[in-house]
Amino acid sequence: MKLLDPNVTASDVIYNNIQKSHAWNESPDLAANHVEELYSVTSHLLDAKFPEQIKHDFTACYSEMYFAAALMERSSFEITHPSDEGADFFVQNLNCWIEVTAATDGEEDNPNTIPKQKMNVAQSYPEKQVILRLSSAFYTKANKLKNDINKGLISKDQPIIICISGGGLIENLPIHAEGGYPVITKVVLPVGDMVYWLNRETHKLVSTEYKYREGVNKNTKDGESMISTDFFLNEEYNHISAVIYSWTNAANPINRDKWGCDFYTVHNPSAINKLPVGVIQCGTEYPVTSNTESFTMEPAISHEKS
């Protein structure tokens, strides 16, 4: 059974556009075929209302399919959908829950919104706004999941992964220095700007390090307020085991054998229920250790062949 239907009234512009032929793709219907392929892999996991929901909230629905499909095919996760209540998916072989969300750019004309790109105008990467949008997505889901635990929908001894899709953002690609950390790490940990240390005489690079950043400023009607970026050092969020960021979207599909290559996984060093490092098996994982006074970014693990 096909998911997409061009002969229906859909309010989501992306839903309608994704079904059009695009000459720049290797096959004009590449995007639509990609969505149908994801659906064929994940249809048994989705809510009964999914075929209707995707007509009006395409990005969020696409994100559910993509995360589930990639984690099943690349990470060997045995995923089920026990109920329409609680978290989105359950991983049987890890006794773990997965909650998926799609970040948005924010409301138009809001200074905290990711700005639109302008033609023929040089613009810097709006890292602060991206952090704020991803932080909002994480915060909302983390608190929702805590309520699920209180309701008994999730056991206190079960790991939880929050999957955040940035595929719908204007700035969906993570911009960071080679050997540095993607922006998702700066959402959940106090990782600031990279500092380069140069020898004054030779002008050669001696070392690099990241500044400690406890938060970013958010514009409010009363001025500015500090939004914390230490979720993974805060016991209020120790029910979250890891966060995964994905930047892909249906308009720029990834081949099936590479699904998940865009994943950036950050492990929570404060989690009550930690996940084994390396368990995601695709993209890049960032193990983190911490104590009462500091945290350490351990060497990143890349699961993709060069």
C-alpha positions as CSV (number, residue, x, y, z in Angstrom):
1,M,0.0,0.0,0.0
2,K,1.4,3.4,-1.0
3,L,1.6,6.3,1.5
4,L,1.7,9.3,-0.8
5,D,-1.4,10.4,-2.7
6,P,-1.2,13.3,-5.1
7,N,-5.0,13.3,-5.5
8,V,-5.9,14.5,-2.0
9,T,-6.1,17.8,-0.2
10,A,-3.0,18.2,1.9
11,S,-2.1,21.3,3.9
12,D,1.6,20.5,4.1
13,V,3.5,22.1,1.2
14,I,6.4,19.6,1.5
15,Y,3.9,16.6,1.2
16,N,2.7,18.1,-2.1
17,N,6.1,19.1,-3.4
18,I,7.8,15.8,-2.6
19,Q,5.6,14.1,-5.2
20,K,6.6,16.4,-8.0
21,S,9.2,15.4,-10.6
22,H,12.6,17.1,-10.0
23,A,14.9,17.1,-12.9
24,W,18.0,17.6,-10.8
25,N,17.6,14.2,-9.1
26,E,19.1,11.1,-10.7
27,S,15.5,10.0,-11.1
28,P,12.9,12.7,-11.1
29,D,10.8,10.8,-8.5
30,L,13.7,10.0,-6.3
31,A,12.3,11.8,-3.2
32,A,8.9,10.2,-3.5
33,N,10.4,6.8,-4.0
34,H,12.6,7.3,-0.9
35,V,9.5,8.1,1.3
36,E,7.7,5.1,0.0
37,E,10.7,2.9,0.7
38,L,10.8,4.2,4.3
39,Y,7.1,3.5,4.7
40,S,7.5,-0.1,3.4
41,V,10.1,-0.7,6.1
42,T,8.2,1.0,9.0
43,S,4.5,0.9,8.3
44,H,3.9,-1.8,10.9
45,L,5.3,0.5,13.6
46,L,3.2,3.6,12.8
47,D,0.0,4.9,14.3
48,A,-3.2,4.1,12.4
49,K,-3.7,7.8,11.7
50,F,-0.2,8.2,10.2
51,P,-1.3,8.3,6.5
52,E,-3.6,11.2,7.4
53,Q,-1.1,12.9,9.7
54,I,1.7,13.1,7.1
55,K,-0.5,15.2,4.8
56,H,-0.5,17.9,7.4
57,D,2.9,17.5,9.3
58,F,5.2,15.9,6.8
59,T,8.6,16.7,8.5
60,A,7.6,15.1,11.8
61,C,6.2,12.0,10.2
62,Y,9.2,11.6,7.9
63,S,11.4,11.8,10.9
64,E,9.7,9.0,12.6
65,M,10.1,6.7,9.6
66,Y,13.7,7.6,9.0
67,F,14.9,7.1,12.5
68,A,13.1,3.8,12.9
69,A,14.2,2.5,9.5
70,A,17.9,3.5,10.1
71,L,18.0,2.1,13.6
72,M,16.5,-1.2,12.4
73,E,18.7,-1.6,9.4
74,R,22.0,-0.2,10.5
75,S,21.9,-0.6,14.3
76,S,20.0,-4.0,14.3
77,F,17.4,-2.6,16.8
78,E,14.4,-4.8,17.2
79,I,11.8,-2.1,17.2
80,T,8.1,-2.3,18.1
81,H,5.3,0.2,18.7
82,P,3.5,-1.1,21.8
83,S,1.0,1.7,22.2
84,D,0.0,5.1,20.8
85,E,0.6,6.3,24.4
86,G,4.0,7.0,25.8
87,A,7.2,7.0,23.7
88,D,7.1,6.4,20.0
89,F,9.1,3.1,19.8
90,F,10.4,0.3,22.0
91,V,13.7,-1.5,21.3
92,Q,13.2,-5.1,22.5
93,N,16.9,-6.2,22.4
94,L,17.9,-3.2,24.5
95,N,14.8,-2.8,26.7
96,C,15.0,0.8,25.6
97,W,12.5,3.5,24.5
98,I,12.8,6.0,21.6
99,E,11.1,9.3,21.3
100,V,11.3,11.2,18.0
101,T,10.8,14.9,17.4
102,A,11.4,17.3,14.6
103,A,12.9,20.7,15.4
104,T,11.5,23.8,13.7
105,D,13.0,27.2,12.7
106,G,10.7,29.1,15.1
107,E,8.2,31.8,14.6
108,E,8.8,34.5,12.0
109,D,10.2,37.8,13.1
110,N,11.3,36.3,16.5
111,P,15.0,37.2,17.2
112,N,15.5,33.7,18.5
113,T,14.3,32.1,15.2
114,I,16.8,30.7,12.8
115,P,17.1,33.5,10.1
116,K,16.2,32.8,6.5
117,Q,19.1,32.7,4.1
118,K,19.5,35.7,1.8
119,M,20.7,35.5,-1.8
120,N,24.1,37.2,-2.5
121,V,24.6,38.2,1.1
122,A,27.3,36.8,3.3
123,Q,25.9,35.4,6.5
124,S,27.5,33.7,9.5
125,Y,26.2,30.4,10.9
126,P,23.5,31.3,13.4
127,E,24.8,28.8,16.0
128,K,22.9,30.5,18.9
129,Q,19.5,30.3,17.2
130,V,20.2,26.7,16.2
131,I,21.1,25.8,19.8
132,L,18.0,27.5,21.1
133,R,15.7,25.6,18.6
134,L,17.3,22.2,19.3
135,S,17.3,23.0,23.1
136,S,13.5,23.7,22.9
137,A,12.9,20.4,21.1
138,F,15.0,18.4,23.7
139,Y,13.5,20.2,26.7
140,T,9.9,19.5,25.5
141,K,10.4,15.8,24.9
142,A,12.6,15.2,28.0
143,N,9.8,16.6,30.2
144,K,7.1,14.7,28.3
145,L,9.1,11.5,28.9
146,K,9.4,12.2,32.6
147,N,5.6,12.4,32.8
148,D,5.5,9.1,30.9
149,I,7.7,7.6,33.6
150,N,5.5,9.0,36.4
151,K,2.4,7.5,34.6
152,G,4.0,4.1,34.6
153,L,4.3,4.0,30.8
154,I,8.1,3.8,31.0
155,S,9.9,1.9,33.8
156,K,12.6,3.8,35.8
157,D,15.2,1.2,34.9
158,Q,14.7,1.5,31.1
159,P,17.0,3.6,28.9
160,I,15.5,6.4,26.8
161,I,16.8,7.9,23.5
162,I,15.6,11.2,22.2
163,C,16.0,11.5,18.4
164,I,15.9,15.0,17.1
165,S,15.6,15.7,13.4
166,G,16.9,18.9,12.1
167,G,16.1,18.0,8.5
168,G,13.4,20.7,8.4
169,L,15.6,23.5,9.5
170,I,17.0,26.1,7.2
171,E,20.4,25.3,8.8
172,N,20.0,21.6,9.0
173,L,23.7,20.7,8.3
174,P,25.9,20.8,11.4
175,I,28.7,23.3,11.0
176,H,31.8,22.6,13.1
177,A,35.5,22.6,12.8
178,E,37.3,19.4,11.7
179,G,37.8,17.3,14.8
180,G,35.4,19.5,16.7
181,Y,31.9,18.8,18.0
182,P,28.5,19.2,16.2
183,V,26.0,21.7,17.5
184,I,23.9,19.0,19.2
185,T,26.7,18.5,21.8
186,K,26.5,22.2,22.6
187,V,22.8,21.8,23.3
188,V,23.1,19.1,26.0
189,L,26.6,19.9,27.3
190,P,28.4,23.2,28.2
191,V,30.7,23.1,25.2
192,G,31.6,26.5,23.9
193,D,33.7,28.0,21.1
194,M,36.9,26.4,20.0
195,V,40.1,28.2,21.0
196,Y,43.3,28.0,19.0
197,W,46.6,28.4,20.8
198,L,49.5,29.7,18.6
199,N,53.2,30.0,19.2
200,R,54.0,33.7,19.2
201,E,57.3,33.3,17.6
202,T,56.6,30.5,15.0
203,H,52.9,31.3,14.6
204,K,52.4,27.5,14.5
205,L,49.3,25.9,16.1
206,V,50.2,24.5,19.5
207,S,46.9,23.1,20.6
208,T,43.1,23.6,20.6
209,E,40.5,23.5,23.3
210,Y,36.9,24.3,23.8
211,K,35.7,27.0,26.2
212,Y,33.2,26.1,28.9
213,R,29.8,27.6,28.1
214,E,27.1,27.3,30.7
215,G,24.3,28.5,28.4
216,V,23.3,30.9,25.6
217,N,21.3,34.1,25.8
218,K,17.7,34.2,24.6
219,N,16.1,37.4,23.7
220,T,12.9,38.2,25.7
221,K,10.6,41.2,26.0
222,D,12.4,42.1,29.2
223,G,15.9,41.8,27.7
224,E,17.8,38.5,27.8
225,S,17.7,35.3,29.7
226,M,20.2,32.5,30.0
227,I,19.2,29.2,28.5
228,S,21.2,26.4,30.1
229,T,23.2,24.0,28.0
230,D,24.1,21.5,30.7
231,F,21.1,19.1,30.4
232,F,23.4,16.1,30.6
233,L,25.1,17.3,33.8
234,N,21.7,18.0,35.5
235,E,20.1,15.2,37.4
236,E,16.7,16.5,36.3
237,Y,17.5,14.9,32.9
238,N,19.2,11.7,34.0
239,H,16.3,9.7,32.7
240,I,17.6,10.4,29.2
241,S,20.3,8.0,28.1
242,A,21.4,9.7,24.8
243,V,20.3,12.1,22.1
244,I,20.7,11.5,18.4
245,Y,20.6,14.3,15.8
246,S,19.9,13.7,12.2
247,W,20.2,16.3,9.4
248,T,18.8,14.5,6.4
249,N,15.4,15.2,4.8
250,A,13.2,13.7,2.1
251,A,14.3,16.3,-0.5
252,N,17.9,15.1,-0.1
253,P,17.6,11.4,0.5
254,I,20.4,9.1,1.6
255,N,20.8,5.7,0.0
256,R,19.3,2.8,1.9
257,D,22.7,1.2,2.7
258,K,23.8,4.5,4.3
259,W,20.7,5.3,6.3
260,G,21.9,6.8,9.6
261,C,25.3,8.0,8.3
262,D,24.1,11.5,9.3
263,F,23.5,10.5,12.9
264,Y,25.3,12.4,15.7
265,T,24.8,10.5,19.0
266,V,25.8,12.1,22.4
267,H,25.7,9.8,25.4
268,N,24.6,11.2,28.7
269,P,27.3,10.7,31.4
270,S,24.8,11.3,34.1
271,A,22.1,8.9,32.9
272,I,20.7,6.4,35.4
273,N,20.4,3.9,32.6
274,K,23.4,4.2,30.3
275,L,23.6,2.7,26.8
276,P,26.6,0.7,25.7
277,V,29.0,2.9,23.8
278,G,29.0,1.9,20.1
279,V,25.5,0.5,20.2
280,I,24.2,2.9,17.5
281,Q,26.6,1.5,14.9
282,C,26.1,4.3,12.4
283,G,27.0,7.9,12.1
284,T,29.3,9.3,14.8
285,E,29.0,8.7,18.6
286,Y,30.3,10.9,21.3
287,P,31.0,9.2,24.6
288,V,31.2,11.5,27.6
289,T,32.4,10.9,31.2
290,S,31.9,13.2,34.1
291,N,32.4,13.6,37.8
292,T,31.2,16.2,40.4
293,E,33.6,18.9,39.1
294,S,34.1,18.3,35.4
295,F,33.1,16.4,32.2
296,T,35.3,14.9,29.5
297,M,34.5,14.4,25.8
298,E,36.0,11.0,25.0
299,P,37.3,10.3,21.5
300,A,34.5,10.2,19.0
301,I,33.6,6.9,17.4
302,S,32.9,7.0,13.7
303,H,30.9,4.1,12.3
304,E,31.2,5.2,8.6
305,K,33.9,4.1,6.3
306,S,36.1,6.9,4.9
